[in-house]
Amino acid sequence: MFRLLLTLAFALTFLSACDEAGWDPEGDGSSGQNPNNDYYFGPNDVWELVLRDDDTFRITRKAELDATIFDEDFEGSYETLANGYTRLTVDEAPSGINTTIMALILDNDSVILQPIEQGSRQVLVFVSQGECPESNTDGVWVQYKFENSADTAADDQSFFGIWRFNPTNASLVVFNDYNLVDMETTLGGFTDLSENCDEGLASDETYAHFYGNNYAALNIDKDDNSINQYFLGLPSHSVGSTSDLNHNYVGFMYDGQSNTNSEIAASCTDGDCFIYNVENVNFVEYETSSHSVALVDEVNEPATGFVTGTWENIVGNTGNIACATVFDLGDDDQTFLACVAQFPAEREEGDSADAVNLFLLSNN
């Protein structure tokens, strides 16, 4: 009897240890992660996504990276459509979780998701989950969650720029941050210092920065809803000319002020792009445009990896737009655009302007 009780106690201790921080219940027990699956994570507080090689997925959310209790935990299946969208279908969706979630997958490095929760309209960005960068990592960024007072018509508010992760002190350095008025004046940047970065996450009470292989999901003022902000950090890819962007695209449009999002498509030819509403993600049509975009010929301005210009709605209202560019994604050499812009609307001098995002992934 003593031996039996001892054996049971050992087994329970082992099982308990399996749930400690760093143990992945989907892993192989040695490396901590199943190498055949793709792992992603991102802010609020920590969302985690596993895309398994059998076309199923798991999404969880917890208060901290090493927490063992989940606030959300559900599974389902996913498929990538021929047009470039990926559809996640939730099995037995918990209360408050959408049954279908559309996504863009960026070569196993990042996933752009439409809202997971029914009560939210916020687009989310996850990045590949792994280790913190061991050398300086540089790139560009665009904002995709905005504080309540965000005004893209203000010359003292920034919405895109350049970033670096420095492993020496686990710091995020924003060297340049540009407004959407003249799109060339930097506001001076900022630095977030961390004591350490562990398992891809550097955080304290005011920020949480998630670092992947080539991308970052940055969260500023994370515990203050009125000023909480998200930034997408991307690698910096030089643009040869606007013809480098000549593709058809699918993606999402997110309006920060009205907190609305929708599926869109786009077609670009030599800097002239047209935006189309998508009524059915299974059959994307490039027929009647809702907006047109005119990109300037001077590419890599105000920094390498950016293209800028104006966009216009069907009644002639205009706004400025800046797009970060990434090329040669995956086996199909896809192009990705992450844009932040002034919402095109009729405005008097001194009026504020909404912040809008476009996320576009090429499919030809």
C-alpha positions, 0 to 999 in steps of 0.5 A: 500500500505504501508503494502504491501511495508513493507511486500515486504521489510521484505521478501527481507531482509530475503532472503538476510540473507539466502545467508549470510555466514553460511547459506547452501541453501541445509540445513533445515534452522535450523542446516544449513545442511541437516543431510541426506547429506554428506558435504566435502570441500578442497583446491583451494581455497575452493572446496565444495562437497555435496553428497545427499541421493538421489544419486545426488551431487553438486560441488561448488568452491569459493574464501573464505569459507563464500563467496556467489558468486561461481566461479563454481557451477554444479550438477549431479548424482553419483553411487558407483560401485561394484568394489569400484569406485564411478562415478560422472556424471555431468548434463550439464557440464559448460565449462572447467568441466569434464562430468565424475569424478571418486572418492574413498569415504572413509566412509563419512570422505573423498573423493579422486577425479580425476580432476574436471577441464579439464585443470587440471590433479591434483587429489584432496582430500576433507574431511568431513565439520563440526567443528574444532577439540576440542582436539589434533588430531594426524595422519600421512600425505602424500604429493599429490601436489608437488612444481615444484622443487620436487625431491624424490631422494633428501635427504633434501626434505620431502614427508610423516610424522606425524601431529597434530592439536592443538586447543589451538592455532589452530596450525598445527604441523608437528612433523616428515617429512621424505624423500624418500631416506632413509625413516627414517631421519626426517627433523625437521618438521614445525608449522603453527599457526592460530589465529582461526579455524572456520567451519573446516578451519584454514588459512592465506595468505600462507596456508589453512588447512581443518579439517574433522572428522578424516582427513585433507586436508592441503595446504601449500604456497597456493598462489604461484603456483611454490611451492604450495603443498597439504598434505593428513592427515589421522588417524594413524592405527597400522599395525599388519603385511603386511598380513593385506593388503591382498586385491584387490584394485582399485584406482588412480596413479598420477605422479606429475612431468608429471602431469598425472593420471590414474585409477589403480588396485592392489592385495597384498599378504603378502607384495607383491603387483602388480599394474594393469592398468584399461582400463574400470572402469566398468570391472576391471581386475587383469591380466597384471601388470605394476608394482610390490611392495615389502613391508618390513616386519618391519611395522609401520616404520618410524612411526605407520601407515606406511609401506615402501618398493620398487616398480619396473616397467616391465623393472626392474627400481625401486624406494622407496615407503611409504604408510599410512594405514587406516583399517576398513572403513565403513560397508565393513571394507575396507582398504585404502592406500595412498602412495608417491613414487619415480617414477621407472626409469633409473637414474644416480647418482645425477639425480632427481626423480619424485614424484608419488602417489598411492591411493588404496581402497580395494574391497574384 
